[in-house]
Amino acid sequence: MTESRDLEGLTVLGGDSSPVRKLETFPNHHPGRDYTVTMRTEEFTCLCPKTGQPDFAALTIEYVPDESILESKSLKLYLWSFRNEGVFHEHAANLILDDLVEALDPRWCRVVADFGVRGGIGITVDAEYQRLGMEE
């Protein structure tokens, strides 16, 4: 059950809906259990760093939490912050993974960014993090 202390520190949920590069978390009540959280969006956008033209991607984020769980509205506003940012696909996927790992300190995390076809070529970037000592 969600406890009132779980809401402490959540500033984005229930607040302003502007893009912000901030990921918020709440406590995991089951840290002794391995389970996978999957979050998906078909609406990720960023800009080509050279031409400024928009790029669109489907993102899948999967992670095995430890002490923290990602709050979904903060993820939505975080992803929205890329909308006007010029960034290569490979850098975007890895930056998102780095920021998730920093915010969550998960046991394992993967970001799959499946970008739409541009110039006849589709690009999918699969970036993964595995906590040291947790390798299979």
C-alpha positions as CSV (number, residue, x, y, z in Angstrom):
1,M,0.0,0.0,0.0
2,T,1.2,3.5,-0.7
3,E,2.1,5.4,2.4
4,S,2.1,9.2,2.9
5,R,5.9,9.2,3.4
6,D,6.2,7.7,-0.1
7,L,5.0,11.1,-1.5
8,E,7.7,13.1,0.3
9,G,10.1,14.7,-2.1
10,L,7.8,14.3,-5.1
11,T,7.5,17.8,-6.5
12,V,6.5,17.1,-10.1
13,L,3.4,14.9,-9.4
14,G,0.4,17.1,-9.0
15,G,2.4,20.2,-9.9
16,D,3.4,22.2,-13.0
17,S,3.4,20.4,-16.3
18,S,6.5,22.0,-18.0
19,P,9.4,20.1,-19.4
20,V,12.1,19.6,-16.8
21,R,15.3,17.5,-16.8
22,K,14.5,16.0,-13.4
23,L,13.7,12.4,-12.5
24,E,11.9,11.7,-9.2
25,T,11.5,8.4,-7.4
26,F,9.5,6.9,-4.5
27,P,10.4,4.1,-2.1
28,N,10.2,0.5,-3.3
29,H,8.3,-1.5,-0.7
30,H,9.6,-4.8,-2.1
31,P,13.4,-4.3,-2.4
32,G,14.1,-8.0,-1.5
33,R,12.4,-9.2,-4.7
34,D,13.6,-9.0,-8.3
35,Y,10.9,-7.7,-10.6
36,T,11.0,-5.8,-13.8
37,V,9.3,-2.4,-14.4
38,T,8.6,-1.6,-18.0
39,M,7.6,1.9,-19.3
40,R,6.9,2.7,-22.9
41,T,6.2,5.7,-25.0
42,E,5.7,6.2,-28.7
43,E,6.0,10.0,-28.4
44,F,9.7,10.7,-27.8
45,T,11.0,13.5,-29.9
46,C,14.3,15.3,-30.2
47,L,16.1,17.3,-33.0
48,C,18.8,16.4,-35.4
49,P,21.9,18.3,-34.0
50,K,22.9,19.3,-37.6
51,T,19.7,20.1,-39.4
52,G,17.3,20.9,-36.6
53,Q,14.7,18.6,-38.1
54,P,12.6,16.5,-35.6
55,D,13.3,12.9,-34.9
56,F,10.7,10.6,-33.4
57,A,11.2,7.4,-31.4
58,A,9.4,4.7,-29.5
59,L,11.2,4.3,-26.2
60,T,11.1,1.3,-23.9
61,I,12.6,1.6,-20.5
62,E,13.0,-1.6,-18.3
63,Y,14.6,-1.8,-14.9
64,V,14.9,-4.0,-11.9
65,P,14.5,-1.6,-8.9
66,D,16.4,-1.7,-5.7
67,E,15.4,0.9,-3.1
68,S,13.6,3.3,-5.5
69,I,10.9,3.3,-8.2
70,L,10.6,5.9,-11.0
71,E,7.6,8.3,-10.8
72,S,6.0,8.3,-14.2
73,K,5.0,12.0,-14.5
74,S,8.6,13.1,-13.8
75,L,9.6,10.7,-16.6
76,K,7.1,12.2,-19.0
77,L,8.3,15.8,-18.3
78,Y,12.0,14.6,-18.4
79,L,11.4,13.1,-21.9
80,W,9.6,16.2,-23.0
81,S,12.7,18.2,-22.2
82,F,14.4,16.6,-25.2
83,R,11.8,18.0,-27.7
84,N,13.9,21.0,-28.6
85,E,17.3,19.5,-28.0
86,G,19.7,18.7,-30.8
87,V,21.1,15.2,-30.0
88,F,22.3,12.2,-32.0
89,H,20.2,9.1,-31.4
90,E,23.0,7.1,-29.8
91,H,23.7,9.9,-27.3
92,A,20.1,10.4,-26.4
93,A,19.6,6.7,-25.5
94,N,22.8,6.7,-23.4
95,L,22.1,10.0,-21.7
96,I,18.6,8.8,-20.7
97,L,20.1,5.5,-19.4
98,D,22.8,7.5,-17.4
99,D,20.2,9.8,-15.9
100,L,17.9,6.8,-14.9
101,V,20.8,5.0,-13.3
102,E,21.8,8.1,-11.3
103,A,18.2,8.7,-10.1
104,L,17.3,5.0,-9.4
105,D,20.5,3.1,-8.6
106,P,18.7,0.1,-10.1
107,R,20.0,-3.5,-10.1
108,W,19.6,-3.5,-13.9
109,C,18.3,-1.0,-16.5
110,R,17.9,-1.0,-20.3
111,V,16.7,1.8,-22.6
112,V,15.7,0.9,-26.2
113,A,15.2,3.8,-28.5
114,D,13.6,2.8,-31.8
115,F,13.9,5.9,-34.0
116,G,11.7,6.4,-37.1
117,V,13.2,5.9,-40.5
118,R,15.1,8.9,-41.8
119,G,16.7,9.0,-45.2
120,G,15.7,5.3,-45.7
121,I,17.5,4.1,-42.5
122,G,16.0,3.3,-39.2
123,I,18.1,3.4,-36.1
124,T,17.5,1.4,-32.9
125,V,19.8,2.0,-29.9
126,D,19.8,-0.5,-27.0
127,A,21.7,0.8,-24.0
128,E,22.1,-1.4,-20.9
129,Y,23.4,-1.0,-17.4
130,Q,24.2,-3.9,-15.0
131,R,25.2,-3.1,-11.4
132,L,28.7,-4.5,-10.6
133,G,28.4,-7.8,-8.8
134,M,25.0,-8.5,-10.2
135,E,26.1,-10.0,-13.5
136,E,24.5,-13.3,-14.4
